[in-house]
Structures are given as structure tokens and as C-alpha cells.
Amino acid sequence: MNYLIGYLIISLILMVIFVETNKEVLYKQYLDLEKEYKRKPSNGWFNFYIFTHFLKSPFLCPMIFLLILGNGGKIIE
């Protein structure tokens, strides 16, 4: 149980680093998503979009760790 809690905490910390370094790219991806569904962008839905990233953080933690090691955590476009 201690390992699981530690892993969850580490994955959340890595996700915070990932979101902070890729704010612009995530916002652009959100705008593309809203354009695809022909909806008006709103701050509430953007917050929900970021929240879903945090929910996925335990699954994405190994990939984010490798991304941080490889190029500082920036998404390559």
C-alpha cells in the first residue's frame, strides 16, 4: 500500500511539471478539440480538460518521466 501511495504522489508531481511546461501546447490542443466539436471554448471546460490529464497521471507517469529525461518535458510538435 505504501508503494501505491508513493507512486500516486510521484505521478501527480510529474503531471504538475508536465502541465506547467506545456501550457501553450495543451491550450492549443484544447482549442483544436473545441473547434472539432464546433463549440465555444470556455474556461470551465479547459479546467476539466486539465483535470482529466491529472486523472490519467498514474498511467502516463512512465512516459512523462521518459519525456522529462529526454528533452526537459516539452511536447515536440
VMD Tcl script that draws the C-alpha trace (Angstrom):
set ca {
  {0.00 0.00 0.00}
  {2.87 2.38 0.76}
  {4.30 1.83 -2.72}
  {0.96 2.62 -4.32}
  {0.53 5.88 -2.43}
  {4.11 6.88 -3.19}
  {3.61 6.12 -6.88}
  {0.42 8.20 -6.97}
  {2.14 11.15 -5.33}
  {5.12 10.95 -7.70}
  {2.82 10.67 -10.72}
  {0.90 13.78 -9.64}
  {4.12 15.74 -9.14}
  {5.35 14.71 -12.59}
  {2.00 15.71 -14.10}
  {2.24 19.17 -12.49}
  {5.68 19.61 -14.06}
  {4.35 18.37 -17.40}
  {1.32 20.68 -17.39}
  {3.38 23.71 -16.36}
  {5.97 23.20 -19.09}
  {3.37 22.53 -21.79}
  {0.66 25.11 -21.03}
  {0.58 26.57 -24.52}
  {0.52 23.21 -26.29}
  {-2.26 21.87 -24.05}
  {-4.31 25.03 -24.63}
  {-3.82 24.70 -28.38}
  {-4.91 21.04 -28.22}
  {-7.98 22.07 -26.25}
  {-8.88 24.74 -28.81}
  {-8.49 22.21 -31.62}
  {-10.81 19.85 -29.75}
  {-13.43 22.57 -29.31}
  {-13.14 23.54 -32.98}
  {-13.66 19.90 -33.98}
  {-16.91 19.72 -31.98}
  {-17.93 23.25 -33.12}
  {-18.32 24.54 -29.56}
  {-17.34 27.82 -27.97}
  {-14.22 27.46 -25.75}
  {-14.76 28.16 -22.05}
  {-12.52 28.29 -19.03}
  {-14.57 25.65 -17.21}
  {-14.13 23.07 -19.95}
  {-10.42 23.84 -20.19}
  {-10.10 23.20 -16.45}
  {-11.95 19.91 -16.92}
  {-9.57 19.04 -19.78}
  {-6.58 19.61 -17.48}
  {-8.30 17.68 -14.66}
  {-8.65 14.65 -16.93}
  {-4.90 14.81 -17.52}
  {-4.40 14.59 -13.78}
  {-6.75 11.60 -13.61}
  {-4.65 9.86 -16.26}
  {-1.37 10.69 -14.50}
  {-0.80 7.24 -12.90}
  {-0.98 5.65 -16.35}
  {1.08 8.32 -18.11}
  {3.74 8.63 -15.39}
  {6.38 6.37 -17.07}
  {6.00 8.18 -20.41}
  {6.16 11.63 -18.78}
  {9.27 10.57 -16.83}
  {10.97 9.50 -20.07}
  {9.88 12.74 -21.74}
  {11.37 14.78 -18.90}
  {14.62 12.82 -19.11}
  {14.74 13.08 -22.89}
  {14.02 16.73 -23.61}
  {13.01 18.53 -20.44}
  {9.34 17.62 -20.60}
  {8.41 19.65 -23.70}
  {5.96 18.13 -26.15}
  {7.56 18.00 -29.58}
  {5.27 19.43 -32.24}
}
mol new
graphics top color blue
foreach p $ca { graphics top sphere $p radius 0.5 }
foreach p [lrange $ca 0 end-1] q [lrange $ca 1 end] { graphics top cylinder $p $q radius 0.2 }
display resetview
